[in-house]
Structure formats: structure tokens, C-alpha cells
Amino acid sequence: MKALLTTSVGSFPKPEYLSRARTKSSRGDLSKEALRELEEKATAEWIQFQEDIGIDILVDGEQYRGDMATYFAENIEGTEISGLVRSYGNRYYKKPIITDELRLRGPISVDWFKFAQAHTDRPVKGMITGPYTMMDWSFDEYYGSRADACLAFAKLLHEEARALEAAGAKVVQVDEPALSTRFDELPLLVKAVGIVTKGLQANTVLHTCYGNYNDIFAYFNKLPVDQLDLEMSNSGLDLLDRFKREPLKKEIAFGVIDVHSHVIEPEALIRERIEKALTIFSPTQLFIDPDCGLKTRSLEEAQAKLRNMVAATRAVRTAHGWT
């Protein structure tokens, strides 16, 4: 039985050699070819690490991306990129600006998906920044309507999702960290994500970062995907009681490690969280992963957290006879 499959959300920390190279490249002191070589090296290392510890569904680690929205906008016609905008604390990103009708030049992430998948026999996720987040995190100087801009992104990202599936992706994840930004726009998000996932045969996943889940809970079963990927540990598993009352009719990727903390969760604590999840969800419905991307952690922290996550999951499988 395929019980408690392990995976990850998307981003991993970049090794120091790649961080230095990206800084040099931004100054014009390193060629695109040389940077690409190091991005491939880091991606291959993360694929190998995931295989070594036994993760079931892999991610490429997004070693070639800076900000998740900017990366996609840079590859879409009709956009420009702003100067640095403060995100939170001392973190900044370059915000996309919609200046004209959005048009897709060609596949955006397919090349990197193929590179990652060629390094493993295990499935690698195709990962797309969702249309609502692309709209919400961009300045709009063309459409004049949040809905029009969102749906324009959705049409393009549907083509990206189809291209990933055609390239062999068995899992396509749509990242919507802005999902809980404006509750009045949840119907728009549902419509836009439905455009992206329409007709796909791949297993579709929607990941969202932690927000006021209770306020958006009524929309969980309306989201047009096969699986929801939720931050659960950051909120102290506080949604479990509500899931008991109002069952989720989808698969769930259940975050068991807090990506906002430097603490390396011990295996025993992760096992406890998985066992609590199993009181609500079936073992084939339940996927085990971190709360969110791990790029804000150090390389050593991220790897230690993932090792303990996989070890705890294996221990639970063994205890239930699911090995």
C-alpha cells in the first residue's frame, strides 16, 4: 500500500557557492552559462540528497529561482521588473509590473523539470506560481482589473501546466501563497486555478502558506485540485478538530516541520504529529512534507529537518505494518 508518501513543497536553500555566483551574476561579473552550470550542480546535489534519504516525490529545489513570482514574470511578455520592494523584515524582491497584454514566450519551467527528472527515477513535481499570486504580487499598469489580470495569468499558466505534463510530470503543483489575502476574491482564485488545472491527467496540488485557514476553510473542497498542501505545524495542528467535523474530500499534504524555526524537530515529535493526522485522514490520503519551502533555513537545518521527517514517517509506516 502506498501509505504516507513523503514529499516537499518546493524551495531548498542554495549552497554558498551558488549564492556567491548569483551575486556575481547580478553585477555582470559572471556569465549566464557559468551561472547555469552551478545551478545545475546544486539541483543535481539536492536531487541526490532527496534520493539518499528516501523521499518519495521529489522537487528540484528551485536553485535557479530568486522570487517565485518574479521568475515567472521574467519569462512572460508584457511584464517588466521593478526595483527592490520590501517583502518582510530584511527580505526584498523585485516586483513584476504588468505593462501590456500578457503573452507566453514558451515553456518557463519545463527545461528545469526535465533536467531534474533526468537525474532520478522517482517522480519530480512540476511547480507553477499560481495565477492569483502572480496577479496579487504584481503592479498592474495595463488591465485595470484584478480579475482580468488574474485570468490572463491563468490562461498562460494552463499552457505551462500542459507543457509540464507533456514533458512527463506526474504531479503538477500550483503555489498560491496569496490565497488568504482577500477573502472576497476566493471565488476568483477558484476560477483561475480551475483554468490552470483543466484537463490535466497529472495529480494536481495546490500549496498555500499559513493564513487564517478557518476563514477560508469552506473553500478547501471547492479548490479544483486533487490535493491541498497546508502548513499544519506552524499553527499547532489546530485545524484537525475542524477536519474531523468537516471532512476534506481530497488528499492532503500535511506539514509536519516548521520552516520558520531554526529548531530541528526531533523524530519523536514528528511521529506524534503524523499519528494525530492519521486519526482524521486515511494513510493513502495523507502525504507528509514540510510546512512550506525551506529556502529560508540554512542548508544544514533544511537537511536535518528533512532527514528527521523521513525517518519519522518510516517509523510510523513500520509501526502500522505499511512497509
Secondary structure, 3 states (H helix, E strand, C coil): CCCCEECCCCECCCCHHHHHHHHHHHCCCCCHHHHHHHHHHHHHHHHHHHHHHCCCCECCECCCCCCHHHHHHCCEEEEEEEEEEEEECCEEEEEEEEEEEEEECCCCCHHHHHHHHCCCCCCECEEEECHHHHHHCCEECCCCCHHHHHHHHHHHHHHHHHHHHHCCCCEEEEECCCCCCCHHHHHHHHHHHHHHHCCCCCEEEEEECCCCHHHHHHHHHHCCCCEEEECCCCCCCCCHHHHHHCCCCCEEEEECCCCCCCCCCCHHHHHHHHHHHHCCCCCCCEEEECCCCCCCCCHHHHHHHHHHHHHHHHHHHHHHCCC
